[in-house]
Amino acid sequence: MILHTRRMTWMLAVSTLVCPAAFAQSTQPAADVPGGEPGVVKGENVYVRSGFSTNYYPVAKLNTGDRVTIVGSEFGWLKIVPPAGCFSLVDKEFVDRLDERTGVLNDTAWIYAGSDIDNRRYARQIKLGKGSRVEILGETADGAVLKIVPPPGAFVWINGDFVTRGPAPAGPAQAAGSGKVEPIKTGDLRLARKPATRPAVAAVTTRPSLRAAQERELEALDELQATVSAIEAEIKAEMAKPPSERSFGGILAKLRPLAAQEEDEVARLYAESRIRQIEGQSELISAVEEIRELTRRAITDADREAAARAQIRSDNVFRTDDVAVRGEIRVSGIYSGLERRPKRWRVVDPSNDRTLAYIEVPEGSPIDPVQYYGKFVAIRASGRELLHGTVPPVPIYTVSEISVLDPATAALPGRTMEASEQPQLVPPASETPTVVPSEAPSTRPE
């Protein structure tokens, strides 16, 4: 029963891999029905198989109205007593003939499901002990295997979708599995002329026929299982990686030939299911990666805009350690400190007498701008405000330091002074206001 068990284990393992939830709900076999349960076939040319899957070879065909005896069920398939026409197989070397129709096992042996529809012979049905009697029907074409009436405990399978379960009237249905077998074709029955003992040489020459087929089936199954195991190991390794690093191209290339082959249905269904899962996984990873890329771009754009806004604010920040303005200090006729006007001085460009800024001295400061009349100076400030109403607005600086400069080398805002442009030191002149207020102080520059 090695091959039968291995195939069942193989199918269950694949079911677990591709659909664990469905596997958990479908692998509990139904309990055998004591005494059997009648059923009626409801289809034409319905295969009876050697196992509970289309992967098992067919052993007979039934049609609408044919009756079967159900003794159990697994995975949607019904285990039935072999109907009329079915037969089993046993290695010839294990049987000592008592007569043309009767044999006795000379050792423990496996009984296999036989078929005239398919030449495969790997499906084991039951193990019989030494001394068990079998009813011989004939031999296979190679002469190494005997066809026998299915012994008690040997069953076959039919898809439950094609059987109506329920009581059946007494009559021909009761004969199902009762020992009626197909007629032996002319020339198919070849009886051994010598009873009893098996020659040692015959054991060596005839036994490999059935065993060799089983070995080939087992080797093919081993190779298939090794392939699936290797693919599963690759899938597991890829799934352990971060989603953005997963690559299933090589795995899909190995799965597609399995999905295209028709020799093993279990492997085909496994490959088709895995391909669907991997393709769905790849689409999901692509979608997630696209969302992440859009998020990264949005964050980058937001950071760039924030940096630009910060630079704008930085450009507008007044720095007290820098020179605020350079020029000559002159009196202001408007901001003389009288009539509720603040006391301010003008800082002018000596080349054109244009007012560059106003300066104020904070209360209590020892700085006296009068001392710098007629001199070219650099002024640092501790504060700044703008005098609105002019275009552009004129700044008003709160003086923190006044330094005398060489007018030949000092640079005014926006220009570099040449030696020929040295300002003439002349007494400061009072400016003429653009608008002279009658009561409120003016905010317009000279």
C-alpha positions in Angstrom: 0.0 0.0 0.0 3.0 2.2 -0.3 2.0 4.0 -3.5 -1.7 4.3 -2.4 -0.6 5.8 0.9 2.0 8.1 -0.7 -0.6 9.4 -3.2 -3.1 10.1 -0.5 -0.5 11.9 1.6 0.6 13.8 -1.5 -3.0 15.0 -2.2 -3.6 16.0 1.4 -0.3 17.8 1.6 -1.0 19.8 -1.6 -4.5 20.6 -0.3 -2.9 22.0 2.9 -0.5 24.1 0.9 -3.0 25.7 -1.5 -6.1 26.0 0.7 -5.6 25.3 4.4 -9.0 26.4 5.4 -10.8 24.2 2.9 -8.5 21.4 3.9 -9.5 21.6 7.5 -13.2 21.3 6.5 -12.9 18.5 3.9 -10.5 15.9 5.1 -12.7 14.1 7.7 -13.9 10.9 6.0 -17.4 9.8 6.6 -17.9 6.8 8.8 -18.5 3.5 7.0 -22.1 2.6 6.7 -22.7 -0.7 8.6 -23.9 -3.3 6.1 -23.6 -1.0 3.2 -26.1 1.6 1.8 -27.7 1.2 -1.6 -27.3 3.8 -4.3 -28.4 4.4 -7.9 -26.2 5.9 -10.6 -27.6 9.0 -12.3 -25.3 9.5 -15.3 -24.0 7.9 -18.5 -20.5 6.4 -18.8 -19.7 7.3 -15.2 -16.2 6.0 -14.3 -15.7 3.8 -11.3 -12.1 4.4 -10.1 -9.4 2.7 -8.1 -9.3 5.6 -5.6 -11.1 8.7 -4.4 -9.8 11.2 -7.1 -9.8 11.5 -10.8 -6.0 11.0 -10.5 -6.7 7.3 -9.9 -7.2 5.1 -13.0 -10.7 3.9 -14.0 -11.7 0.3 -13.5 -15.2 0.2 -15.0 -18.1 2.3 -16.3 -21.7 2.5 -15.0 -24.8 4.1 -16.5 -28.1 5.5 -15.3 -30.0 3.1 -13.2 -27.1 0.9 -12.3 -27.1 0.1 -8.6 -24.1 0.2 -6.2 -23.5 -0.7 -2.6 -21.9 2.2 -0.6 -19.7 1.4 2.3 -18.1 4.7 3.0 -17.1 8.1 1.6 -14.1 10.5 1.5 -13.7 13.9 -0.1 -17.0 13.7 -2.0 -16.2 10.2 -3.4 -18.2 7.1 -2.4 -16.4 3.8 -1.5 -18.4 1.0 -3.1 -18.4 -2.8 -3.3 -16.8 -3.6 -6.7 -19.8 -3.9 -9.2 -20.2 -6.7 -11.7 -17.3 -6.6 -14.2 -14.6 -5.5 -11.8 -11.6 -7.7 -10.9 -8.5 -7.5 -8.8 -4.9 -8.4 -9.4 -2.3 -10.4 -7.5 1.3 -11.3 -8.4 1.2 -14.8 -9.9 4.2 -15.9 -7.8 2.2 -15.5 -4.6 -0.5 -17.9 -5.6 -0.4 -21.7 -5.6 -3.2 -23.2 -7.7 -5.5 -25.8 -6.3 -7.4 -26.1 -9.5 -8.2 -23.9 -12.6 -10.4 -21.5 -10.6 -9.0 -21.6 -7.1 -5.7 -20.5 -5.6 -4.2 -20.1 -2.2 -1.6 -17.5 -1.2 1.7 -18.9 -0.3 2.8 -15.7 1.4 1.3 -12.4 2.5 0.5 -10.3 -0.6 -1.2 -7.1 -1.7 -4.2 -7.2 -3.9 -4.5 -4.4 -6.5 -7.4 -2.9 -8.5 -7.5 -4.3 -12.0 -8.8 -2.6 -15.1 -9.3 -3.3 -18.8 -9.7 0.4 -19.4 -6.3 1.5 -18.1 -3.1 -0.5 -17.9 -1.9 1.0 -14.7 -1.8 -1.2 -11.6 -0.6 0.8 -8.6 -3.9 1.1 -6.6 -3.8 -1.3 -3.7 -7.0 -2.6 -2.3 -6.3 -5.0 0.6 -3.5 -7.1 2.0 -4.2 -10.8 2.3 -2.3 -13.2 4.6 -0.7 -16.5 3.8 -3.3 -19.3 3.2 -6.0 -16.9 1.9 -8.0 -18.4 -1.0 -8.7 -16.4 -4.2 -11.0 -17.1 -7.1 -9.0 -17.0 -10.3 -10.4 -15.5 -13.5 -7.4 -15.6 -15.7 -4.1 -13.9 -16.3 -2.9 -10.6 -17.7 -1.3 -10.5 -21.2 2.2 -10.5 -19.8 1.4 -13.7 -17.8 3.0 -12.4 -14.6 -0.3 -11.3 -12.8 -3.5 -13.2 -12.1 -6.9 -11.7 -12.4 -9.1 -12.6 -9.4 -12.5 -12.0 -8.1 -12.3 -8.9 -5.7 -11.9 -10.4 -2.2 -14.0 -9.2 0.7 -12.6 -5.8 1.8 -11.5 -4.8 -1.7 -13.4 -1.6 -2.7 -13.5 0.8 -5.6 -14.7 4.5 -5.8 -17.3 6.6 -7.7 -17.9 10.3 -7.6 -20.8 11.1 -5.2 -22.3 13.7 -7.6 -23.4 10.8 -9.9 -25.0 8.6 -7.3 -28.4 9.0 -5.7 -28.2 7.5 -2.2 -31.2 5.7 -0.7 -33.1 2.5 -0.5 -33.3 0.3 -3.5 -35.8 -2.5 -4.2 -34.6 -6.1 -3.9 -33.5 -7.7 -7.2 -30.6 -7.2 -9.5 -29.2 -4.4 -7.3 -28.5 -6.9 -4.5 -26.1 -8.6 -6.8 -23.7 -5.7 -6.9 -20.4 -6.8 -5.6 -21.6 -10.3 -4.9 -19.1 -12.1 -7.1 -20.5 -11.7 -10.6 -17.6 -10.8 -12.9 -17.0 -10.0 -16.5 -16.9 -12.9 -18.9 -13.4 -13.9 -19.8 -12.5 -13.2 -23.4 -11.5 -16.0 -25.6 -7.7 -16.7 -25.2 -7.5 -14.4 -22.2 -7.6 -17.3 -19.7 -4.4 -19.2 -19.6 -4.2 -21.7 -16.8 -1.0 -23.0 -15.4 -0.5 -26.7 -16.2 1.5 -27.4 -13.1 -0.2 -26.9 -9.7 1.4 -25.7 -6.5 5.0 -24.9 -6.2 6.5 -21.8 -7.6 9.9 -22.2 -9.3 12.6 -19.9 -8.0 13.5 -18.8 -11.5 9.9 -17.9 -12.3 9.9 -15.6 -9.3 12.8 -13.8 -10.6 11.5 -13.4 -14.2 7.8 -12.7 -13.6 7.6 -10.6 -10.5 9.2 -7.4 -11.9 6.2 -6.8 -14.2 3.9 -5.4 -11.6 6.6 -4.2 -9.2 8.4 -2.3 -12.0 5.2 -0.4 -12.8 4.8 0.5 -9.1 8.4 1.5 -8.9 8.1 3.8 -11.9 4.9 5.4 -10.3 6.8 5.9 -7.0 9.8 7.4 -8.7 7.6 9.8 -10.7 5.7 10.7 -7.5 9.0 11.2 -5.6 10.3 13.5 -8.3 7.0 15.5 -8.4 7.0 15.9 -4.6 10.6 17.0 -4.6 9.8 19.6 -7.3 6.8 20.9 -5.3 8.9 21.0 -2.0 11.6 23.0 -3.7 9.1 25.5 -5.1 7.4 25.8 -1.7 10.8 26.5 -0.1 11.4 29.3 -2.7 8.0 30.8 -2.0 8.6 30.7 1.7 12.0 32.4 1.3 10.5 35.1 -0.9 7.6 35.7 1.5 10.1 36.2 4.3 11.6 39.3 2.5 10.1 42.8 2.7 7.3 43.2 0.1 9.3 45.6 -2.0 12.2 43.0 -2.4 10.1 40.0 -3.4 10.5 38.5 -6.8 8.3 35.6 -8.0 9.4 35.5 -11.7 11.6 32.4 -11.4 8.9 30.6 -9.3 6.2 31.3 -11.8 8.5 30.0 -14.5 8.6 26.7 -12.6 4.9 26.5 -11.8 3.6 27.1 -15.3 4.9 23.8 -16.8 3.2 21.9 -13.8 0.0 23.8 -14.5 0.2 22.8 -18.2 0.8 19.1 -17.8 -2.0 16.6 -17.7 -0.2 13.5 -16.2 -0.8 14.4 -12.6 -4.0 16.3 -11.7 -3.0 17.0 -8.1 0.2 18.7 -9.3 -1.7 20.7 -11.9 -4.3 21.9 -9.5 -1.5 22.8 -7.0 0.4 24.8 -9.6 -2.8 26.6 -10.9 -3.7 27.6 -7.3 -0.2 28.9 -6.5 0.0 30.9 -9.7 -3.3 32.6 -8.9 -2.0 33.4 -5.3 1.3 34.7 -6.5 -0.1 36.9 -9.2 -2.6 38.3 -6.7 0.2 38.9 -4.2 2.3 40.6 -6.9 -0.5 42.9 -7.8 -1.1 43.8 -4.2 2.7 44.5 -3.7 2.7 46.7 -6.8 -0.3 48.7 -5.5 1.2 49.1 -2.1 4.6 50.2 -3.6 2.8 52.7 -5.8 1.0 54.2 -2.8 4.3 54.4 -0.9 6.0 56.1 -3.9 3.2 58.7 -4.1 3.5 59.3 -0.4 7.3 59.7 -0.7 6.8 62.2 -3.5 4.2 64.2 -1.5 6.5 64.3 1.6 9.4 65.4 -0.6 7.4 68.2 -2.2 6.1 69.3 1.2 9.6 69.4 2.6 10.8 71.4 -0.4 8.0 73.9 0.0 8.6 74.1 3.8 12.3 74.8 3.2 11.4 77.5 0.7 9.1 79.2 3.1 11.7 78.9 5.8 14.3 80.6 3.5 11.8 83.4 2.8 11.4 83.9 6.5 15.1 83.7 7.1 15.7 86.3 4.4 13.3 88.6 6.2 14.9 88.1 9.7 16.8 91.1 10.9 20.3 90.3 11.9 21.7 92.5 14.6 25.4 91.5 14.0 25.3 92.8 10.4 25.8 96.4 9.2 22.3 97.7 8.7 23.2 100.8 6.5 26.1 102.8 5.3 26.1 106.5 4.5 26.2 110.0 6.0 24.2 111.1 9.1 22.2 114.2 8.6 19.5 116.0 10.6 15.8 115.4 9.8 13.6 118.5 9.5 10.5 116.4 9.9 11.5 114.1 12.8 13.0 116.8 15.0 11.6 115.6 18.3 9.2 118.5 18.5 5.4 118.6 18.3 5.0 115.0 19.4 7.3 113.8 16.6 10.1 111.3 17.4 13.7 112.3 17.2 15.3 110.7 14.2 18.3 111.3 11.8 18.6 110.6 8.2 21.2 108.3 6.7 21.8 109.4 3.1 23.8 108.4 0.0 26.3 111.3 -0.2 26.5 110.9 -4.0 22.9 111.9 -4.6 21.5 112.9 -1.1 18.9 110.1 -1.3 17.6 109.1 2.1 18.5 105.4 2.7 17.1 105.0 6.2 16.2 106.8 9.4 17.9 106.0 12.7 16.8 106.4 16.3 18.8 106.2 19.5 17.2 104.2 22.3 16.6 106.1 25.6 19.7 106.0 27.9 22.1 105.2 25.0 25.5 107.0 25.1 25.6 107.2 21.3 25.2 110.7 19.9 24.7 110.8 16.1 25.6 114.5 16.1 29.2 113.6 16.7 29.2 111.9 13.3 27.9 114.7 11.2 29.9 115.0 8.0 31.4 111.5 8.3 30.8 108.4 6.3 29.7 105.7 8.8 28.4 102.1 9.1 25.5 101.6 11.4 24.5 98.4 13.2 21.1 98.2 14.7 19.2 96.3 17.5 15.9 96.7 15.8 14.1 97.7 12.7 10.7 98.9 11.5 9.4 100.2 8.3 8.1 103.7 7.5 5.1 103.0 5.3 3.6 105.4 2.8 6.7 105.4 0.6 7.7 103.2 -2.3 9.6 101.3 -1.4 9.1 101.6 2.4 12.0 103.3 4.2 13.5 101.4 7.2 13.9 102.9 10.6 16.8 101.4 12.6 17.4 101.5 16.4 21.1 102.3 16.6 23.4 99.9 18.6 26.8 101.0 17.1 28.2 103.7 14.7 31.5 103.2 13.0 33.4 105.7 10.8 34.3 104.3 7.4 36.6 105.4 4.6 34.2 106.6 1.9 36.6 105.7 -0.8 36.4 101.9 -0.1 33.0 101.5 1.7 30.2 100.0 -0.3 26.8 101.5 -0.3 23.8 99.2 -0.7 23.6 98.0 -4.3 26.8 99.7 -5.5 30.6 99.9 -5.1 32.0 103.4 -4.6 34.9 104.4 -6.8 37.7 106.7 -5.5 36.4 109.6 -7.6 33.0 109.3 -5.9 34.2 110.3 -2.5 31.5 112.3 -0.8 32.1 116.0 0.0 31.8 116.6 3.7 29.3 119.4 3.9 27.1 120.5 6.8 23.9 118.6 7.1 20.9 120.2 5.5 17.4 119.8 6.7 15.1 117.9 4.4 11.9 119.3 3.1 8.9 117.0 3.9 6.6 115.8 1.2 3.6 116.4 3.4 3.7 118.7 6.4 1.1 117.6 9.0 -1.0 120.2 10.8 -1.3 118.2 14.0 -0.3 114.5 13.6 3.3 113.7 12.9 4.1 112.7 9.3 5.1 109.2 8.4 6.5 110.1 5.0 10.3 110.3 4.5 12.3 113.4 3.4 
